[in-house]
Amino acid sequence: MNSVGNFAIVLGILCLVSIVVLAITAISVSKSGSKLTSFEKKILFAVAFLLCFGIILLYIFSNLSLFFALFS
């Protein structure tokens, strides 16, 4: 149970850091004003989202048995 608890804590920390990174990205993109086009702003936010989501998925897939044990 200890390893499942540690997995949940690390997963929670990863999700929290990802939310902070996305919030900082959104703030910096919105403050860029007319320096970036609308398309560039969308691309920057999409890249940040995909990187954060990819890190979380990579952590889950590398510990898939613990992920299943977390919800069973």
C-alpha beads as a LAMMPS data file, in Angstrom:
LAMMPS data file: protein, C-alpha beads

72 atoms
71 bonds

1 atom types
1 bond types

-500.0 500.0 xlo xhi
-500.0 500.0 ylo yhi
-500.0 500.0 zlo zhi

Masses

1 110.0

Atoms # bond

1 1 1 0.000 0.000 0.000
2 1 1 2.931 2.285 0.627
3 1 1 4.065 2.207 -3.003
4 1 1 0.529 2.956 -4.203
5 1 1 0.388 5.897 -1.815
6 1 1 3.730 7.177 -3.050
7 1 1 2.526 6.779 -6.631
8 1 1 -0.597 8.817 -5.849
9 1 1 1.448 11.558 -4.172
10 1 1 3.875 11.838 -7.097
11 1 1 1.003 11.789 -9.595
12 1 1 -0.722 14.559 -7.656
13 1 1 2.459 16.622 -7.600
14 1 1 2.895 16.128 -11.353
15 1 1 -0.684 17.263 -11.971
16 1 1 -0.246 20.297 -9.723
17 1 1 3.000 21.329 -11.419
18 1 1 1.358 20.840 -14.820
19 1 1 -1.523 23.114 -13.849
20 1 1 0.930 25.763 -12.646
21 1 1 2.945 25.521 -15.875
22 1 1 -0.231 25.839 -17.963
23 1 1 -1.388 28.826 -15.909
24 1 1 1.978 30.563 -16.303
25 1 1 1.920 29.824 -20.024
26 1 1 -1.596 31.222 -20.368
27 1 1 -0.669 34.376 -18.454
28 1 1 2.485 34.987 -20.466
29 1 1 0.690 34.337 -23.758
30 1 1 -2.116 36.710 -22.834
31 1 1 0.350 39.431 -21.786
32 1 1 2.276 39.170 -25.051
33 1 1 -0.256 41.531 -26.620
34 1 1 0.187 42.020 -30.340
35 1 1 3.667 40.464 -30.424
36 1 1 2.149 37.079 -31.245
37 1 1 -0.624 36.206 -33.652
38 1 1 -3.653 34.281 -32.464
39 1 1 -2.387 31.156 -34.184
40 1 1 1.006 31.386 -32.435
41 1 1 -0.699 31.822 -29.070
42 1 1 -2.795 28.711 -29.668
43 1 1 0.273 26.735 -30.750
44 1 1 2.275 27.777 -27.677
45 1 1 -0.507 26.789 -25.310
46 1 1 -1.121 23.523 -27.182
47 1 1 2.570 22.609 -26.968
48 1 1 2.641 23.345 -23.233
49 1 1 -0.502 21.252 -22.734
50 1 1 0.840 18.334 -24.761
51 1 1 4.152 18.346 -22.908
52 1 1 2.472 18.351 -19.490
53 1 1 -0.071 15.728 -20.543
54 1 1 2.678 13.594 -22.079
55 1 1 4.748 13.636 -18.891
56 1 1 1.735 12.553 -16.844
57 1 1 0.876 9.772 -19.309
58 1 1 4.483 8.596 -19.386
59 1 1 4.537 8.375 -15.585
60 1 1 1.224 6.492 -15.545
61 1 1 2.293 4.029 -18.250
62 1 1 5.630 3.371 -16.566
63 1 1 3.738 2.469 -13.375
64 1 1 0.610 0.975 -14.908
65 1 1 0.172 -1.725 -12.261
66 1 1 0.232 0.907 -9.510
67 1 1 -2.247 3.032 -11.447
68 1 1 -4.675 0.102 -11.650
69 1 1 -4.111 -0.708 -7.974
70 1 1 -4.916 2.912 -7.090
71 1 1 -8.471 2.532 -8.395
72 1 1 -9.180 -1.033 -7.304

Bonds

1 1 1 2
2 1 2 3
3 1 3 4
4 1 4 5
5 1 5 6
6 1 6 7
7 1 7 8
8 1 8 9
9 1 9 10
10 1 10 11
11 1 11 12
12 1 12 13
13 1 13 14
14 1 14 15
15 1 15 16
16 1 16 17
17 1 17 18
18 1 18 19
19 1 19 20
20 1 20 21
21 1 21 22
22 1 22 23
23 1 23 24
24 1 24 25
25 1 25 26
26 1 26 27
27 1 27 28
28 1 28 29
29 1 29 30
30 1 30 31
31 1 31 32
32 1 32 33
33 1 33 34
34 1 34 35
35 1 35 36
36 1 36 37
37 1 37 38
38 1 38 39
39 1 39 40
40 1 40 41
41 1 41 42
42 1 42 43
43 1 43 44
44 1 44 45
45 1 45 46
46 1 46 47
47 1 47 48
48 1 48 49
49 1 49 50
50 1 50 51
51 1 51 52
52 1 52 53
53 1 53 54
54 1 54 55
55 1 55 56
56 1 56 57
57 1 57 58
58 1 58 59
59 1 59 60
60 1 60 61
61 1 61 62
62 1 62 63
63 1 63 64
64 1 64 65
65 1 65 66
66 1 66 67
67 1 67 68
68 1 68 69
69 1 69 70
70 1 70 71
71 1 71 72
